[in-house]
Amino acid sequence: MFDDLLREELAMVDIDAAMGEEGHASATTVGVVHPVNGASVTVDDHGRIDLFTVGPIGLRFDPRSGKLLILARQIELWCESVYLNGQRVNLTEVN
């Protein structure tokens, strides 16, 4: 279920096939893919930046939607305080 949701949300493509021999995903998208572990970084013409590892674990910065997508089966935050929409989140009440 998680993988299906992931593919739907990210519209995942086969990065290796998209990269081809030229070292970029298309004429307008630039990026690199590690040849051994498959980790990738891509930047498109709209300024969207994708950073992904195999797993999948990754980040997507999308200036068009104003979203930062954090993708992982589990996320750990180590910080003194967290703010959402300008409001401090009470971490002592989180289990």
Kinemage of the C-alpha trace (Angstrom):
@kinemage 1
@onewidth
@group {chain A} dominant
@subgroup {mainchain}
@vectorlist {calphas} color= white
{ca met a 1} P 0.000 0.000 0.000
{ca phe a 2} L 2.793 2.437 0.889
{ca asp a 3} L 4.592 1.747 -2.399
{ca asp a 4} L 1.382 2.251 -4.406
{ca leu a 5} L 0.747 5.565 -2.638
{ca leu a 6} L 4.335 6.564 -3.282
{ca arg a 7} L 4.166 5.881 -6.993
{ca glu a 8} L 0.881 7.763 -7.248
{ca glu a 9} L 2.110 10.798 -5.277
{ca leu a 10} L 5.473 11.068 -6.996
{ca ala a 11} L 4.553 9.737 -10.413
{ca met a 12} L 7.693 7.633 -10.099
{ca val a 13} L 9.560 6.727 -13.261
{ca asp a 14} L 12.403 4.345 -13.943
{ca ile a 15} L 15.290 6.764 -13.335
{ca asp a 16} L 17.861 4.504 -14.982
{ca ala a 17} L 15.789 4.273 -18.172
{ca ala a 18} L 15.093 8.003 -18.131
{ca met a 19} L 18.747 8.888 -17.664
{ca gly a 20} L 19.944 6.952 -20.698
{ca glu a 21} L 23.468 7.509 -21.950
{ca glu a 22} L 23.385 11.306 -21.841
{ca gly a 23} L 23.448 11.634 -18.034
{ca his a 24} L 20.201 13.619 -17.726
{ca ala a 25} L 16.556 12.687 -17.537
{ca ser a 26} L 15.494 14.881 -20.459
{ca ala a 27} L 16.655 17.867 -22.453
{ca thr a 28} L 15.353 20.166 -19.717
{ca thr a 29} L 15.862 18.132 -16.520
{ca val a 30} L 19.361 17.709 -15.158
{ca gly a 31} L 20.506 15.218 -12.587
{ca val a 32} L 22.814 12.481 -11.501
{ca val a 33} L 22.238 8.881 -10.526
{ca his a 34} L 24.831 6.912 -8.604
{ca pro a 35} L 25.819 3.970 -10.842
{ca val a 36} L 26.007 1.444 -7.999
{ca asn a 37} L 23.342 2.339 -5.418
{ca gly a 38} L 20.780 4.197 -7.568
{ca ala a 39} L 20.572 7.321 -5.370
{ca ser a 40} L 19.573 10.318 -7.495
{ca val a 41} L 19.342 14.091 -7.566
{ca thr a 42} L 17.309 15.864 -10.252
{ca val a 43} L 16.366 19.484 -10.937
{ca asp a 44} L 13.701 20.454 -13.483
{ca asp a 45} L 12.952 23.720 -15.307
{ca his a 46} L 10.359 24.712 -12.710
{ca gly a 47} L 12.902 24.504 -9.898
{ca arg a 48} L 11.640 21.236 -8.447
{ca ile a 49} L 14.464 19.358 -6.754
{ca asp a 50} L 14.229 15.627 -6.043
{ca leu a 51} L 16.708 13.781 -3.805
{ca phe a 52} L 16.040 10.050 -3.534
{ca thr a 53} L 17.707 6.872 -2.370
{ca val a 54} L 16.697 3.310 -2.997
{ca gly a 55} L 14.082 2.259 -0.506
{ca pro a 56} L 12.510 4.707 -1.369
{ca ile a 57} L 13.557 7.511 0.919
{ca gly a 58} L 13.674 11.064 -0.318
{ca leu a 59} L 12.901 14.726 -0.409
{ca arg a 60} L 11.076 16.764 -3.015
{ca phe a 61} L 11.195 20.564 -2.982
{ca asp a 62} L 8.418 21.890 -5.231
{ca pro a 63} L 8.268 25.671 -5.619
{ca arg a 64} L 5.161 25.509 -7.857
{ca ser a 65} L 3.028 23.855 -5.174
{ca gly a 66} L 4.948 25.326 -2.232
{ca lys a 67} L 5.428 21.823 -0.819
{ca leu a 68} L 8.334 20.029 0.764
{ca leu a 69} L 7.648 16.308 0.519
{ca ile a 70} L 9.487 14.084 2.980
{ca leu a 71} L 9.244 10.447 2.017
{ca ala a 72} L 10.208 7.644 4.362
{ca arg a 73} L 8.547 4.764 6.141
{ca gln a 74} L 9.666 6.362 9.421
{ca ile a 75} L 10.888 9.876 10.284
{ca glu a 76} L 12.891 10.848 13.353
{ca leu a 77} L 13.161 14.461 14.467
{ca trp a 78} L 15.807 15.471 16.981
{ca cys a 79} L 15.188 19.062 17.954
{ca glu a 80} L 14.200 21.239 20.871
{ca ser a 81} L 11.049 22.639 19.273
{ca val a 82} L 8.790 22.161 16.263
{ca tyr a 83} L 6.498 24.779 14.717
{ca leu a 84} L 3.630 24.056 12.325
{ca asn a 85} L 1.924 27.038 10.694
{ca gly a 86} L 3.588 29.330 13.198
{ca gln a 87} L 2.313 27.378 16.194
{ca arg a 88} L 4.650 25.488 18.477
{ca val a 89} L 3.888 21.757 18.677
{ca asn a 90} L 3.985 20.343 22.202
{ca leu a 91} L 6.408 17.426 21.813
{ca thr a 92} L 5.812 16.150 25.341
{ca glu a 93} L 2.309 15.024 24.296
{ca val a 94} L 3.509 13.040 21.275
{ca asn a 95} L 3.825 9.298 21.840
